[in-house]
Amino acid sequence: MLIRLVEGSPASFAEQIASQIRQGVARGEVAVGEKLPSARELAASLNVNMHTVLRAYDSLRAAGVVELGRGRGAVVVGGDAPGIRNVLDSAAAVVAQAAAAGISVRELSWLIKGMA
């Protein structure tokens, strides 16, 4: 699974990391029982502070997506993946409806951001 961070996003890097891991679990890109990279490894690959990754992993633990264990790292247990899967399915339908109505992804993104 590839994680991409967007500088200048309203979401912090920790939030972006956690969100993308949740999406990976929901899409089946990250399997239940799979061990995530260590915080140090992921931080190095993303060029962020290790504590940023630890915050993301702690958020995932609180949501029941991963279990954290000293020496074991973060292991995917599932958690809220079904809820995310439903949101992704709904979002895909909205994107398709927008495209059919001639609304670009950029315009749709702007509209959705206005709702938040």
PyMOL commands that set and color helices and strands:
alter all, ss='L'
color gray80, all
select helices_A, chain A and resi 13-27+39-46+50-62+81-100+105-115
alter helices_A, ss='H'
color red, helices_A
select strands_A, chain A and resi 66-69+73-76
alter strands_A, ss='S'
color yellow, strands_A
deselect
rebuild
show_as cartoon
